[in-house]
Amino acid sequence: MLNWNNVINFKIILLSIVLEAMPFVLLSVIVSAVLHNFVSDDFIRRIIPKSKLLSIIPAAFLGILFPVCDCGMVPIVRRLVMKGVPLHAAVTFMLAAPIINPVVAAATAFAFKTNINMVFFRLGTAFFVACFSGWLISIFFKGDELKSVTDAHHHGCGCGEQHNEDYPPARISFSDKLLRTVYDASNEFFEMGKYLIMGAIMGALAQILIPRALLLAVGQHSVLSVGVMMLFAFVISVCSAADAFIAASFVTSFSPGSLVAFMVFGPMIDLKNILMLSHSFRGRFVLCLVVVVSFSCAAVAYLINAL
């Protein structure tokens, strides 16, 4: 028999996830389009350090200057990789920026007013996982791992053929660049938006179908609690600016390490991000990234529980 309360709760949760994430996706595709139309490939390549270490560590701190939510990181990272940014640096930025930024740090401090150490645990864990994952990616993958360069942009010139040009052209008016920026952002918004909605649907279903009592039963187990909270973070797909408040609601029931795992793993790897990553990058890269982030995040969380 259909439970109408669950239906109502599903709609509320779904709308809250989508409405919370959509502004950040919109912001990210605008940034992505601006990068594409106003920043040249040569400039990007010049500012990226050649040294692997010197490109990974600064990338982990870019979120301080460029606070972007995890909901919209994939379009920006895809654009950066297409611009010539090394894959390992782009991955480090993608993993770290949604957590290591002033907005999330302030939200975490406010949510855990009685335990400020959680802020340092969260930021420190995010820094380690992002840099470690970026370093491993640099070892395992040498190419850009993009599925296809769909952004080559085919433009009609009246000759009846399509040309893959070096887009945008070197000489183009500012107004034309603005128009193309709007056009690119619109296309990418609808392209990424459908995957966001699909992930939000699955996340809302998970919140309805997984009993809260099941979560609480393993909350104080030093190992199981970490795995459960990471799985919980994966399926509910909550924005990194809000997940600290969800974690704080479990502070009396779950171990500190599991709460840190929830706040670190969720913004890095969740349902909606997996769908968008799978659309943009090859499957072997996405699988490797998920495995590396999962194990490194769990390992640090276990160490926190052991303290």
N, C-alpha and C positions, 0 to 999 in steps of 0.2 A: 504494500500500500504506500502511496506517495506521501511523504512527509513534507507538508507545505512550509513548515518552519525551516527545514533544511534548504528548500528551494529559495526562500527569502534570504536566508543567511548566505547561500551561494551567490546570489545576485549582489548582495551588499559587499561581500569580500571581493568578488570579481571587479566590481566598479571601483572599489577602493584601490586595488592593485593597479588597475589601468589608469585611473585618474592621477594616482601618485607618480606613476612611471612616465606617463605620456609627455609631460612638460620637459623632462630630462632627455627623452628620446628626441623631441623636437629641437632642444638646444644642441644636442650632439650632432644631428644631421646638418644644422645650420653651420656649426663649427667645421664639420667635415666639408661642406660645400665651399666655405670661405677658404679653407686650406687648399682645396682643389683649384679654385679660380684665382686666388690672389697670392699664393705662395708657390714659388717655382721649385721644381725638383732639385735643381742645382743648389739652391739656398738650403734646403733640408739636408742634403748630403754634406754640405760644408759645415753645418753646426753640430752634426752628430760626431762625437769622438770616435776615432778609429779603434782605440783600445776597448776590448770587451768589457773590462771592469769599469772603465770610465764612462761607458754608455749605459750600464745597468744601474749603478748606484744613483746617478742624477735622475734617471727615469723614475725611480721609486719615490722621489720627492717632488715631482712635477705637479702632483695634486695640490700641493700647498699654494701654488700660483694658479692652478687650473683645476678648481674643484668641480669634478663631474661625477654624477651618480653612475653606479654600475648599469643602470637601465639603458644608458645610451653610449657605453664605451665602445661597443663593437664597430659601429660605423666610423668612429674616429680612428680606431686602430687600423681598420682596413684601409682607410685613406692614407694614414701615415706609412704603412707598409708599401702601398702603391707609390708613394712619393720617394721611396728609397730608404726609409728608416729600417735598420736591421730588425729582423723578427724578434730577437731576444729582448731588445730595448723596448719595442712596442708592447710585447707581452708583459714585461715588468711594469710599464706604465699602466696598462689595462688592469692589472691585478692590484696595484698599489693605490692608484689615484682615487678610487671610490671610498677608500678608508683613510688614507693618510692625507687628510685635508682639514681645514679649520672647521667646516660645518659639521662633519661627522665627529670630530674630536669634541666639539662643544656639546653636541647631542648626547654623546656617550657620557661625558662628565655630568650632564644634567640628569640623565637617567640613573646613573650610579652615584648619586650625591654622597652616599654613606661609604662608598668604597672607590675612591679615586684611582686606586691601583689598577682597576679594570681598564681605564683609559690607556695606561702605559702597556699593560698586557696586550691590549687589542692592537695598538699602533706598532709595538715591537714585533708581535707575531706577524702582522701584515707585511712589515718591512722584510723580515727574514723569508717568509714564504714567497713573496714577489721576486726578491733577488735570487733566491735559490732556484726557483722555477725558471727565471730568465736565463740563468747560467746553464741549467740542464738543457733548455731548449736550444741554446747556442751550440751545444755539443751534438745533439741529436738531429738538428735540422739546419741545413745550410741555405736553402732557398726561401722564398717568401711564403710558400704553402697556401697561397690563395687558390681557390677553385678555378676562377677565371677572371680576367681583367675586364669586367663588364662595363667599367667606367671609361672605356676608350672613347665613348661618345661618337656616335655616327651622325654626321651632319650632312644634310642634302645640299648640294651646291648647284642643283639645276641640271646636272649632266646625266641624271638617272642612275648614278652609282653612289656607293657609300664609301667614305674614306675614314681610316683610323688615323687621325692626326695627332700630333703632339698637343694635347688639349690642356689648357686653353692656348691659343696662338700667342706668340711672343708679343705681337702688337695688336691690341684690342682696346677699345674705349672703355672707360670706367663704367659707363651706363650699361654697356653690353655685358661686362663682367657681373654687374649686379643682377641683371636679368637671368644670366646663366646660373648664378648662385641660387636664386629663387627656384629656378627650374630643377636644378640638381637636388636641392634640399627637399623639394616636394616629392620627387621620384623616390629618393632614398627613405623619406619618412613613411610612405605607403609600403615600400618594400620591407622595411624593418618592422613597421607597425603590426603587420599580420602575424609575425612570429612572436612579438610581445603579447598579443592577444591570445594566441594559442598557449603560450606558457602561463599566462594569467589564469586561463580556464583550468589548466591542470593543477596550478597552485591552489586555486579556490576549491576545487574538488578534494584535494588532499586535506585541506583544513577542515572540511566537512566530514570526510570519511574516516580520518585517523582519530581514534578516541584519545582525548587528553589524558585519561587515566593511564593509558598505555605508556605515555611519555613519562608521567610522574613515577611509575613503578620502577624505572631504571635510573632515576635522576641522580642518585648518590653513588652509583657504581662508577669507579674511576675510569673504566674502559668503555663500558656500554653507554654511559651517559654522553660521551664524546661522539660516538657513532650515531646515536639517536638524534642529538641536536644538529649534527651536520646534515643528516638526512632530512630533518625537519626544515632546516634552512634552505636546502636544495629545492624542496617541493613547494614551500610557501612563497618563495620568490619575492621577498619584501625588499623595498628600497633601502640602501645603506644608510640613508638619513633617518630612517625610522626603526630599524631592526634593534637598536639598543634598548628601546622602550619595551619591545617584546621580550628581549632577553632579561631585562630587569624584573619582569613579571614572574620569572622562574627562579629568581635569586635564592629563595628559601627552599627550593625543591631540587635544584640541579647544582652540580659541582662547578667551581669557578672555571676550570679548564673547558668544560663543555659549553659554557656560556661564551667564552672567548672563541671557541671553535665555531659556534653559531654566528657570531658577529664578524668573523674573518672569512669563513668558507662561503657563506651565503652571498656576499657581494662579489666574490670572485667566480663562483660556479653555482648557478641555479638553473632552473628549467628554461626560463626565457632566454638567458644568455647562451645556454647550450644550443637552443634552436637557432639563434642568430649567428653564433659561431659556426655551426654546421652548414649554414647557408653560404658563409663567406670563405671558410677555410676547409682544407682537405680533412677527411675523417680521421686519418692516422694522427694528424697534428692535434685535433680536438681531443681524441682519446688519450694521447700522451699527456696533454696539458691537464686533463681531469685527474688522471692517475697521480701525477707529480704533486699537484696542489692538494689532493685528498690526503696523501700519505704524509706530506710535510706539515700540513695543518694539524692533522691528528697527532703527529709525533710531538709537536710543541704543546698541544693541549694536554697530552698525557704528562709531560714534564711539569706543566703548571699545577696539575692535580697532585703531583708528587711532592711539591714544595711544602 
